[in-house]
C-alpha cells in the first residue's frame, strides 16, 4: 500500500490520520490556508488535534470543540467568529464529500480558493 493510502502521522498525538475526512491539512487546503504544493511536505494532524481551528466547525455531525484562553472563539470579535465559523464549517462539509465526488485534488478547495491558471 502506498504511504498516502496508509495515512500520515499526526504531529500532535502521534497517531496516524487514517482518513482524509479527519485531516487538518486537507481542511486547511480546502479553506485556502495551505497551498497544494505543501500537501506532500506540511505537517499533518487530526482536525481535533488543532482545536483552535476545530472550534469553528459548527455542524451536528461534528462534536463541538471548546478552547480555553486567548485563542478561544469566546475571546474573539463576534463578527470575525461568525465569518470564521461559516468558512471553516463549509470547508469541513466539503472535506466530508470530496472523496465521493471523483474530482482531482486541485478541485478540492472551496470555489473562492480554486486556482484558475
The first five atom37 places (N, CA, C, CB, O) and aatype in JSON, in Angstrom:
{
  "aatype": [20, 20, 20, 20, 20, 20, 20, 20, 20, 20, 20, 20, 20, 20, 20, 20, 20, 20, 20, 20, 20, 20, 20, 20, 20, 20, 20, 20, 20, 20, 20, 20, 20, 20, 20, 20, 20, 20, 20, 20, 20, 20, 20, 20, 20, 20, 20, 20, 20, 20, 20, 20, 20, 20, 20, 20, 20, 20, 20, 20, 20, 20, 20, 20, 20, 20, 20, 20, 20, 20, 20, 20, 20, 20, 20, 20, 20, 20, 20, 20, 20, 20, 20, 20, 20, 20, 20, 20, 20, 20, 20, 20, 20, 20, 20, 20, 20, 20, 20, 20, 20, 20, 20, 20, 20, 20, 20, 20, 20, 20, 20, 20, 20, 20, 20, 20, 20],
  "atom_mask": [
    [1, 1, 1, 1, 1],
    [1, 1, 1, 1, 1],
    [1, 1, 1, 1, 1],
    [1, 1, 1, 1, 1],
    [1, 1, 1, 1, 1],
    [1, 1, 1, 1, 1],
    [1, 1, 1, 1, 1],
    [1, 1, 1, 1, 1],
    [1, 1, 1, 1, 1],
    [1, 1, 1, 1, 1],
    [1, 1, 1, 1, 1],
    [1, 1, 1, 1, 1],
    [1, 1, 1, 1, 1],
    [1, 1, 1, 1, 1],
    [1, 1, 1, 1, 1],
    [1, 1, 1, 1, 1],
    [1, 1, 1, 1, 1],
    [1, 1, 1, 1, 1],
    [1, 1, 1, 1, 1],
    [1, 1, 1, 1, 1],
    [1, 1, 1, 1, 1],
    [1, 1, 1, 1, 1],
    [1, 1, 1, 1, 1],
    [1, 1, 1, 1, 1],
    [1, 1, 1, 1, 1],
    [1, 1, 1, 1, 1],
    [1, 1, 1, 1, 1],
    [1, 1, 1, 1, 1],
    [1, 1, 1, 1, 1],
    [1, 1, 1, 1, 1],
    [1, 1, 1, 1, 1],
    [1, 1, 1, 1, 1],
    [1, 1, 1, 1, 1],
    [1, 1, 1, 1, 1],
    [1, 1, 1, 1, 1],
    [1, 1, 1, 1, 1],
    [1, 1, 1, 1, 1],
    [1, 1, 1, 1, 1],
    [1, 1, 1, 1, 1],
    [1, 1, 1, 1, 1],
    [1, 1, 1, 1, 1],
    [1, 1, 1, 1, 1],
    [1, 1, 1, 1, 1],
    [1, 1, 1, 1, 1],
    [1, 1, 1, 1, 1],
    [1, 1, 1, 1, 1],
    [1, 1, 1, 1, 1],
    [1, 1, 1, 1, 1],
    [1, 1, 1, 1, 1],
    [1, 1, 1, 1, 1],
    [1, 1, 1, 1, 1],
    [1, 1, 1, 1, 1],
    [1, 1, 1, 1, 1],
    [1, 1, 1, 1, 1],
    [1, 1, 1, 1, 1],
    [1, 1, 1, 1, 1],
    [1, 1, 1, 1, 1],
    [1, 1, 1, 1, 1],
    [1, 1, 1, 1, 1],
    [1, 1, 1, 1, 1],
    [1, 1, 1, 1, 1],
    [1, 1, 1, 1, 1],
    [1, 1, 1, 1, 1],
    [1, 1, 1, 1, 1],
    [1, 1, 1, 1, 1],
    [1, 1, 1, 1, 1],
    [1, 1, 1, 1, 1],
    [1, 1, 1, 1, 1],
    [1, 1, 1, 1, 1],
    [1, 1, 1, 1, 1],
    [1, 1, 1, 1, 1],
    [1, 1, 1, 1, 1],
    [1, 1, 1, 1, 1],
    [1, 1, 1, 1, 1],
    [1, 1, 1, 1, 1],
    [1, 1, 1, 1, 1],
    [1, 1, 1, 1, 1],
    [1, 1, 1, 1, 1],
    [1, 1, 1, 1, 1],
    [1, 1, 1, 1, 1],
    [1, 1, 1, 1, 1],
    [1, 1, 1, 1, 1],
    [1, 1, 1, 1, 1],
    [1, 1, 1, 1, 1],
    [1, 1, 1, 1, 1],
    [1, 1, 1, 1, 1],
    [1, 1, 1, 1, 1],
    [1, 1, 1, 1, 1],
    [1, 1, 1, 1, 1],
    [1, 1, 1, 1, 1],
    [1, 1, 1, 1, 1],
    [1, 1, 1, 1, 1],
    [1, 1, 1, 1, 1],
    [1, 1, 1, 1, 1],
    [1, 1, 1, 1, 1],
    [1, 1, 1, 1, 1],
    [1, 1, 1, 1, 1],
    [1, 1, 1, 1, 1],
    [1, 1, 1, 1, 1],
    [1, 1, 1, 1, 1],
    [1, 1, 1, 1, 1],
    [1, 1, 1, 1, 1],
    [1, 1, 1, 1, 1],
    [1, 1, 1, 1, 1],
    [1, 1, 1, 1, 1],
    [1, 1, 1, 1, 1],
    [1, 1, 1, 1, 1],
    [1, 1, 1, 1, 1],
    [1, 1, 1, 1, 1],
    [1, 1, 1, 1, 1],
    [1, 1, 1, 1, 1],
    [1, 1, 1, 1, 1],
    [1, 1, 1, 1, 1],
    [1, 1, 1, 1, 1],
    [1, 1, 1, 1, 1],
    [1, 1, 1, 1, 1],
    [1, 1, 1, 1, 1]
  ],
  "atom_positions": [
    [[0.84, -1.18, 0.0], [0.0, 0.0, 0.0], [0.89, 1.24, 0.0], [-0.96, 0.0, 1.22], [1.9, 1.28, 0.7]],
    [[0.52, 2.23, -0.77], [1.28, 3.48, -0.84], [1.17, 4.23, 0.49], [0.78, 4.35, -2.0], [0.17, 4.13, 1.19]],
    [[2.21, 4.98, 0.81], [2.23, 5.74, 2.05], [1.01, 6.64, 2.16], [3.51, 6.58, 2.15], [0.42, 6.75, 3.23]],
    [[0.62, 7.29, 1.05], [-0.52, 8.2, 1.11], [-1.82, 7.46, 1.39], [-0.64, 8.96, -0.2], [-2.78, 8.07, 1.87]],
    [[-1.88, 6.17, 1.11], [-3.07, 5.39, 1.41], [-3.1, 4.9, 2.86], [-3.16, 4.21, 0.47], [-4.15, 4.51, 3.37]],
    [[-1.95, 4.93, 3.52], [-1.85, 4.47, 4.9], [-2.2, 5.58, 5.88], [-0.45, 3.94, 5.19], [-2.58, 5.3, 7.02]],
    [[-2.07, 6.82, 5.48], [-2.25, 7.95, 6.37], [-0.9, 8.48, 6.82], [-3.11, 7.57, 7.58], [0.13, 7.83, 6.63]],
    [[-0.92, 9.63, 7.39], [0.3, 10.27, 7.87], [0.2, 10.45, 9.37], [0.55, 11.63, 7.16], [-0.9, 10.59, 9.92]],
    [[1.33, 10.44, 10.03], [1.35, 10.53, 11.48], [1.03, 11.95, 11.93], [2.71, 10.1, 12.02], [1.57, 12.92, 11.4]],
    [[0.14, 12.06, 12.9], [-0.25, 13.35, 13.47], [0.92, 13.89, 14.28], [-1.53, 13.21, 14.36], [1.47, 13.2, 15.14]],
    [[1.3, 15.14, 14.01], [2.44, 15.7, 14.73], [2.06, 16.19, 16.14], [3.04, 16.86, 13.93], [2.91, 16.72, 16.85]],
    [[0.8, 16.0, 16.54], [0.38, 16.37, 17.89], [0.25, 15.14, 18.77], [-0.96, 17.13, 17.84], [0.89, 15.05, 19.82]],
    [[-0.58, 14.17, 18.34], [-0.84, 13.0, 19.19], [0.0, 11.78, 18.83], [-2.3, 12.62, 19.11], [0.1, 10.83, 19.61]],
    [[0.61, 11.79, 17.65], [1.45, 10.68, 17.23], [0.72, 9.54, 16.56], [2.17, 10.16, 18.4], [1.36, 8.65, 15.99]],
    [[-0.6, 9.53, 16.6], [-1.4, 8.5, 15.92], [-1.47, 8.84, 14.43], [-2.84, 8.4, 16.53], [-1.17, 9.96, 14.03]],
    [[-1.85, 7.86, 13.62], [-1.98, 8.1, 12.2], [-3.32, 8.75, 11.87], [-1.83, 6.81, 11.42], [-4.35, 8.43, 12.48]],
    [[-3.3, 9.65, 10.92], [-4.52, 10.26, 10.38], [-4.93, 9.35, 9.22], [-4.3, 11.79, 9.92], [-4.48, 9.54, 8.09]],
    [[-5.76, 8.38, 9.52], [-6.1, 7.35, 8.55], [-7.07, 7.8, 7.47], [-6.67, 6.18, 9.25], [-7.03, 7.3, 6.34]],
    [[-7.94, 8.74, 7.8], [-8.96, 9.16, 6.83], [-8.78, 10.64, 6.49], [-10.38, 8.91, 7.39], [-8.54, 11.47, 7.36]],
    [[-8.91, 10.94, 5.22], [-8.81, 12.33, 4.78], [-9.86, 13.19, 5.49], [-8.98, 12.42, 3.27], [-9.61, 14.36, 5.75]],
    [[-10.99, 12.62, 5.8], [-12.07, 13.38, 6.44], [-11.7, 13.86, 7.84], [-13.33, 12.53, 6.51], [-12.39, 14.7, 8.41]],
    [[-10.62, 13.33, 8.4], [-10.11, 13.75, 9.71], [-8.86, 14.62, 9.6], [-9.8, 12.53, 10.57], [-8.25, 14.94, 10.62]],
    [[-8.49, 15.0, 8.39], [-7.22, 15.68, 8.13], [-7.3, 17.19, 8.28], [-6.74, 15.34, 6.76], [-8.01, 17.86, 7.53]],
    [[-6.57, 17.71, 9.24], [-6.43, 19.16, 9.41], [-5.74, 19.77, 8.19], [-5.65, 19.49, 10.69], [-6.11, 20.86, 7.75]],
    [[-4.75, 19.08, 7.65], [-4.01, 19.59, 6.5], [-4.94, 19.79, 5.3], [-2.86, 18.64, 6.13], [-4.92, 20.84, 4.66]],
    [[-5.76, 18.78, 4.99], [-6.67, 18.91, 3.85], [-7.78, 19.91, 4.13], [-7.27, 17.54, 3.5], [-8.24, 20.59, 3.21]],
    [[-8.23, 20.03, 5.36], [-9.22, 21.06, 5.68], [-8.63, 22.44, 5.43], [-9.69, 20.93, 7.16], [-9.28, 23.29, 4.82]],
    [[-7.41, 22.66, 5.89], [-6.77, 23.96, 5.67], [-6.5, 24.21, 4.18], [-5.45, 24.04, 6.46], [-6.53, 25.36, 3.74]],
    [[-6.25, 23.17, 3.4], [-6.1, 23.3, 1.95], [-7.43, 23.73, 1.33], [-5.62, 21.96, 1.33], [-7.47, 24.63, 0.49]],
    [[-8.5, 23.1, 1.74], [-9.83, 23.4, 1.2], [-10.26, 24.83, 1.5], [-10.86, 22.43, 1.76], [-10.94, 25.46, 0.69]],
    [[-9.86, 25.36, 2.65], [-10.27, 26.73, 3.0], [-9.2, 27.77, 2.63], [-10.56, 26.81, 4.5], [-9.27, 28.92, 3.08]],
    [[-8.24, 27.37, 1.83], [-7.28, 28.32, 1.28], [-6.12, 28.7, 2.16], [-7.98, 29.51, 0.92], [-5.43, 29.68, 1.87]],
    [[-5.88, 27.97, 3.23], [-4.78, 28.3, 4.13], [-3.48, 27.58, 3.81], [-5.17, 27.99, 5.54], [-2.42, 27.97, 4.3]],
    [[-3.55, 26.53, 3.0], [-2.38, 25.73, 2.64], [-2.36, 25.59, 1.12], [-2.4, 24.33, 3.35], [-3.36, 25.19, 0.53]],
    [[-1.22, 25.9, 0.48], [-1.15, 25.71, -0.97], [-1.02, 24.23, -1.32], [0.03, 26.49, -1.55], [-0.57, 23.42, -0.5]],
    [[-1.41, 23.88, -2.53], [-1.32, 22.48, -2.98], [0.1, 21.95, -2.87], [-1.8, 22.36, -4.42], [0.31, 20.77, -2.58]],
    [[1.08, 22.8, -3.1], [2.47, 22.37, -3.05], [2.9, 21.91, -1.66], [3.37, 23.49, -3.5], [3.9, 21.21, -1.53]],
    [[2.16, 22.29, -0.64], [2.51, 21.9, 0.73], [1.88, 20.59, 1.16], [2.11, 22.99, 1.69], [2.21, 20.07, 2.23]],
    [[0.97, 20.05, 0.37], [0.26, 18.84, 0.79], [1.19, 17.64, 1.02], [-0.77, 18.48, -0.24], [0.87, 16.78, 1.83]],
    [[2.3, 17.58, 0.34], [3.21, 16.45, 0.5], [4.3, 16.71, 1.53], [3.84, 16.12, -0.82], [5.03, 15.79, 1.9]],
    [[4.42, 17.96, 2.0], [5.52, 18.26, 2.9], [5.1, 18.86, 4.24], [6.46, 19.18, 2.23], [5.87, 18.8, 5.2]],
    [[3.92, 19.42, 4.32], [3.48, 20.06, 5.57], [3.13, 19.02, 6.62], [2.27, 20.98, 5.31], [2.76, 17.89, 6.3]],
    [[3.24, 19.42, 7.86], [2.89, 18.53, 8.97], [1.39, 18.23, 8.94], [3.28, 19.17, 10.33], [0.57, 19.08, 8.59]],
    [[1.07, 17.0, 9.31], [-0.32, 16.55, 9.34], [-0.76, 16.43, 10.78], [-0.5, 15.2, 8.58], [0.05, 16.19, 11.68]],
    [[-2.05, 16.59, 10.99], [-2.64, 16.34, 12.3], [-4.12, 16.08, 12.12], [-2.4, 17.55, 13.27], [-4.7, 16.38, 11.08]],
    [[-4.73, 15.5, 13.13], [-6.18, 15.31, 13.13], [-6.83, 16.68, 13.31], [-6.63, 14.31, 14.26], [-6.25, 17.57, 13.93]],
    [[-8.01, 16.86, 12.78], [-8.73, 18.12, 12.95], [-8.86, 18.44, 14.44], [-10.11, 18.07, 12.28], [-8.65, 19.58, 14.86]],
    [[-9.22, 17.45, 15.23], [-9.43, 17.68, 16.66], [-8.11, 17.97, 17.39], [-10.12, 16.48, 17.29], [-8.13, 18.5, 18.5]],
    [[-6.99, 17.64, 16.78], [-5.69, 17.94, 17.39], [-5.26, 19.38, 17.09], [-4.63, 16.96, 16.87], [-4.19, 19.82, 17.53]],
    [[-6.08, 20.1, 16.36], [-5.88, 21.53, 16.13], [-7.14, 22.25, 16.62], [-5.59, 21.84, 14.61], [-7.94, 22.73, 15.82]],
    [[-7.32, 22.32, 17.94], [-8.57, 22.85, 18.49], [-8.83, 24.31, 18.13], [-8.56, 22.71, 19.98], [-9.99, 24.72, 18.07]],
    [[-7.79, 25.1, 17.9], [-8.03, 26.5, 17.54], [-8.72, 26.63, 16.18], [-6.71, 27.27, 17.53], [-9.36, 27.64, 15.92]],
    [[-8.6, 25.62, 15.33], [-9.35, 25.59, 14.07], [-10.66, 24.83, 14.27], [-8.51, 24.93, 12.95], [-11.72, 25.29, 13.82]],
    [[-10.6, 23.7, 14.92], [-11.78, 22.83, 15.08], [-12.92, 23.52, 15.82], [-11.39, 21.56, 15.83], [-14.08, 23.19, 15.58]],
    [[-12.62, 24.47, 16.7], [-13.68, 25.15, 17.45], [-14.63, 25.94, 16.55], [-13.06, 26.08, 18.46], [-15.72, 26.33, 16.98]],
    [[-14.24, 26.17, 15.3], [-15.09, 26.94, 14.38], [-16.0, 26.06, 13.53], [-14.22, 27.78, 13.48], [-16.79, 26.58, 12.75]],
    [[-15.9, 24.74, 13.68], [-16.78, 23.85, 12.93], [-18.1, 23.76, 13.68], [-16.14, 22.43, 12.73], [-18.15, 23.36, 14.84]],
    [[-19.17, 24.14, 13.0], [-20.5, 24.11, 13.59], [-21.39, 23.24, 12.73], [-21.08, 25.55, 13.73], [-21.96, 23.71, 11.74]],
    [[-21.51, 21.99, 13.1], [-22.33, 21.04, 12.36], [-22.75, 19.95, 13.33], [-21.55, 20.43, 11.12], [-21.97, 19.55, 14.2]],
    [[-23.97, 19.47, 13.2], [-24.47, 18.42, 14.1], [-23.63, 17.16, 14.04], [-25.9, 18.09, 13.76], [-23.57, 16.4, 15.01]],
    [[-22.97, 16.92, 12.9], [-22.17, 15.71, 12.73], [-20.77, 15.84, 13.33], [-22.05, 15.37, 11.27], [-20.0, 14.88, 13.32]],
    [[-20.43, 17.02, 13.86], [-19.1, 17.25, 14.43], [-19.27, 17.68, 15.88], [-18.31, 18.33, 13.61], [-19.86, 18.72, 16.17]],
    [[-18.74, 16.86, 16.8], [-18.82, 17.2, 18.21], [-18.04, 18.48, 18.48], [-18.29, 16.04, 19.09], [-16.85, 18.56, 18.15]],
    [[-18.68, 19.48, 19.07], [-18.02, 20.78, 19.28], [-16.73, 20.66, 20.09], [-18.97, 21.73, 19.98], [-16.59, 19.81, 20.97]],
    [[-15.8, 21.54, 19.77], [-14.52, 21.63, 20.47], [-14.5, 22.96, 21.21], [-13.31, 21.51, 19.48], [-14.84, 23.99, 20.65]],
    [[-14.11, 22.92, 22.47], [-14.02, 24.14, 23.28], [-12.56, 24.45, 23.54], [-14.81, 23.98, 24.62], [-11.8, 23.58, 23.95]],
    [[-12.17, 25.68, 23.31], [-10.81, 26.15, 23.57], [-10.88, 27.16, 24.7], [-10.15, 26.77, 22.29], [-11.75, 28.02, 24.71]],
    [[-9.98, 27.05, 25.64], [-9.89, 27.99, 26.75], [-8.74, 28.97, 26.49], [-9.68, 27.24, 28.1], [-7.77, 28.63, 25.8]],
    [[-8.86, 30.16, 27.02], [-7.77, 31.12, 26.93], [-7.9, 32.09, 25.77], [-6.49, 30.4, 26.8], [-8.97, 32.24, 25.19]],
    [[-6.8, 32.76, 25.44], [-6.85, 33.85, 24.47], [-7.22, 33.44, 23.05], [-5.53, 34.54, 24.44], [-7.62, 34.29, 22.25]],
    [[-7.1, 32.17, 22.71], [-7.45, 31.71, 21.35], [-8.87, 31.15, 21.28], [-6.46, 30.65, 20.89], [-9.29, 30.65, 20.23]],
    [[-9.6, 31.23, 22.37], [-10.98, 30.77, 22.4], [-11.83, 31.67, 21.53], [-11.51, 30.74, 23.85], [-11.65, 32.89, 21.51]],
    [[-12.76, 31.08, 20.81], [-13.68, 31.87, 19.99], [-14.47, 32.85, 20.84], [-14.63, 30.96, 19.21], [-14.92, 33.89, 20.35]],
    [[-14.65, 32.52, 22.13], [-15.37, 33.4, 23.04], [-14.62, 34.69, 23.34], [-15.66, 32.67, 24.33], [-15.21, 35.67, 23.79]],
    [[-13.32, 34.7, 23.09], [-12.48, 35.87, 23.34], [-12.3, 36.72, 22.08], [-11.13, 35.44, 23.87], [-11.67, 37.78, 22.15]],
    [[-12.82, 36.29, 20.95], [-12.6, 36.97, 19.68], [-13.79, 37.83, 19.29], [-12.31, 35.96, 18.59], [-14.88, 37.69, 19.84]],
    [[-13.59, 38.7, 18.34], [-14.64, 39.57, 17.83], [-15.77, 38.73, 17.24], [-14.07, 40.53, 16.77], [-15.52, 37.87, 16.39]],
    [[-17.01, 38.96, 17.67], [-18.13, 38.14, 17.2], [-18.32, 38.15, 15.68], [-19.39, 38.62, 17.85], [-18.72, 37.14, 15.11]],
    [[-18.04, 39.25, 15.03], [-18.16, 39.31, 13.56], [-17.11, 38.41, 12.92], [-18.0, 40.78, 13.06], [-17.4, 37.68, 11.98]],
    [[-15.89, 38.47, 13.43], [-14.83, 37.6, 12.9], [-15.13, 36.13, 13.18], [-13.47, 37.99, 13.52], [-14.88, 35.27, 12.34]],
    [[-15.67, 35.85, 14.36], [-16.04, 34.47, 14.71], [-17.09, 33.95, 13.73], [-16.56, 34.4, 16.16], [-16.98, 32.82, 13.25]],
    [[-18.1, 34.74, 13.45], [-19.16, 34.32, 12.53], [-18.6, 34.03, 11.14], [-20.27, 35.39, 12.44], [-18.96, 33.04, 10.51]],
    [[-17.71, 34.9, 10.66], [-17.07, 34.67, 9.35], [-16.24, 33.4, 9.36], [-16.19, 35.88, 8.96], [-16.29, 32.6, 8.42]],
    [[-15.48, 33.22, 10.42], [-14.6, 32.06, 10.52], [-15.43, 30.78, 10.63], [-13.66, 32.19, 11.74], [-15.11, 29.78, 9.98]],
    [[-16.49, 30.8, 11.42], [-17.36, 29.63, 11.53], [-17.96, 29.26, 10.17], [-18.49, 29.9, 12.54], [-18.01, 28.09, 9.81]],
    [[-18.41, 30.26, 9.43], [-19.01, 30.0, 8.12], [-18.0, 29.36, 7.18], [-19.56, 31.3, 7.51], [-18.31, 28.37, 6.51]],
    [[-16.79, 29.9, 7.13], [-15.75, 29.38, 6.25], [-15.31, 27.97, 6.66], [-14.55, 30.31, 6.24], [-15.3, 27.06, 5.83]],
    [[-14.95, 27.79, 7.92], [-14.41, 26.51, 8.37], [-15.49, 25.42, 8.3], [-13.87, 26.63, 9.8], [-15.18, 24.28, 7.96]],
    [[-16.72, 25.76, 8.62], [-17.8, 24.77, 8.54], [-18.04, 24.37, 7.09], [-19.09, 25.33, 9.16], [-18.2, 23.18, 6.8]],
    [[-18.08, 25.33, 6.17], [-18.22, 24.98, 4.75], [-17.06, 24.11, 4.28], [-18.31, 26.26, 3.88], [-17.25, 23.16, 3.53]],
    [[-15.85, 24.45, 4.74], [-14.68, 23.66, 4.39], [-14.76, 22.24, 4.93], [-13.43, 24.32, 4.9], [-14.43, 21.29, 4.22]],
    [[-15.19, 22.1, 6.18], [-15.33, 20.78, 6.78], [-16.36, 19.95, 6.02], [-15.72, 20.89, 8.27], [-16.14, 18.76, 5.76]],
    [[-17.48, 20.55, 5.67], [-18.5, 19.83, 4.9], [-17.96, 19.41, 3.55], [-19.76, 20.7, 4.73], [-18.23, 18.3, 3.08]],
    [[-17.19, 20.28, 2.91], [-16.57, 19.94, 1.63], [-15.61, 18.77, 1.81], [-15.83, 21.16, 1.04], [-15.59, 17.85, 0.99]],
    [[-14.81, 18.79, 2.87], [-13.87, 17.72, 3.16], [-14.58, 16.38, 3.3], [-13.08, 18.02, 4.42], [-14.04, 15.35, 2.9]],
    [[-15.76, 16.39, 3.86], [-16.51, 15.14, 4.06], [-16.99, 14.54, 2.74], [-17.7, 15.39, 4.97], [-17.28, 13.35, 2.68]],
    [[-17.07, 15.35, 1.68], [-17.63, 14.86, 0.43], [-16.65, 14.68, -0.73], [-18.67, 15.78, 0.0], [-16.99, 14.01, -1.7]],
    [[-15.45, 15.25, -0.65], [-14.58, 15.28, -1.84], [-14.19, 13.9, -2.37], [-13.34, 16.04, -1.52], [-14.11, 13.72, -3.58]],
    [[-13.96, 12.94, -1.5], [-13.54, 11.61, -1.99], [-14.63, 10.95, -2.83], [-13.19, 10.71, -0.8], [-14.32, 10.23, -3.77]],
    [[-15.89, 11.19, -2.49], [-17.0, 10.59, -3.23], [-17.3, 11.32, -4.53], [-18.24, 10.56, -2.36], [-18.02, 10.78, -5.38]],
    [[-16.78, 12.51, -4.71], [-17.1, 13.3, -5.9], [-16.31, 12.88, -7.13], [-16.85, 14.76, -5.62], [-16.68, 13.21, -8.26]],
    [[-15.22, 12.14, -6.93], [-14.41, 11.71, -8.06], [-13.73, 12.86, -8.78], [-15.26, 10.94, -9.04], [-13.61, 12.85, -10.01]],
    [[-13.28, 13.87, -8.03], [-12.63, 15.03, -8.61], [-11.14, 15.01, -8.27], [-13.28, 16.34, -8.11], [-10.71, 14.29, -7.38]],
    [[-10.37, 15.81, -8.98], [-8.94, 15.89, -8.71], [-8.69, 16.74, -7.46], [-8.18, 16.47, -9.93], [-9.53, 17.55, -7.08]],
    [[-7.54, 16.56, -6.86], [-7.17, 17.31, -5.65], [-7.23, 18.81, -5.92], [-5.76, 16.9, -5.16], [-7.58, 19.58, -5.02]],
    [[-6.88, 19.23, -7.11], [-6.9, 20.66, -7.42], [-8.3, 21.25, -7.35], [-6.31, 20.9, -8.8], [-8.46, 22.47, -7.25]],
    [[-9.32, 20.41, -7.39], [-10.71, 20.86, -7.31], [-11.29, 20.77, -5.9], [-11.56, 20.06, -8.27], [-12.45, 21.12, -5.7]],
    [[-10.5, 20.3, -4.93], [-11.0, 20.16, -3.55], [-11.34, 21.5, -2.9], [-9.97, 19.45, -2.72], [-12.35, 21.59, -2.21]],
    [[-10.53, 22.55, -3.08], [-10.81, 23.8, -2.37], [-12.2, 24.36, -2.67], [-9.77, 24.83, -2.71], [-12.8, 24.1, -3.71]],
    [[-12.68, 25.15, -1.72], [-13.93, 25.87, -1.93], [-13.77, 26.74, -3.17], [-14.31, 26.72, -0.68], [-12.65, 27.15, -3.5]],
    [[-14.86, 27.03, -3.86], [-14.77, 27.76, -5.14], [-13.92, 29.03, -5.09], [-16.15, 28.13, -5.59], [-13.17, 29.31, -6.02]],
    [[-14.02, 29.78, -4.02], [-13.25, 31.03, -3.95], [-11.75, 30.81, -3.8], [-13.74, 31.87, -2.81], [-10.97, 31.76, -3.92]],
    [[-11.33, 29.58, -3.54], [-9.91, 29.27, -3.39], [-9.36, 28.38, -4.49], [-9.68, 28.62, -2.08], [-8.17, 28.06, -4.48]],
    [[-10.2, 27.97, -5.44], [-9.72, 27.17, -6.57], [-8.91, 28.07, -7.48], [-10.9, 26.5, -7.35], [-9.33, 29.17, -7.84]],
    [[-7.76, 27.6, -7.85], [-6.89, 28.35, -8.77], [-7.35, 28.14, -10.19], [-5.41, 27.92, -8.62], [-7.58, 27.02, -10.62]],
    [[-7.47, 29.2, -10.9], [-7.84, 29.17, -12.31], [-6.62, 29.59, -13.13], [-9.07, 30.09, -12.6], [-6.56, 30.73, -13.6]],
    [[-5.66, 28.71, -13.3], [-4.42, 29.05, -14.04], [-4.64, 29.04, -15.53], [-3.31, 28.08, -13.69], [-3.71, 29.3, -16.29]]
  ]
}
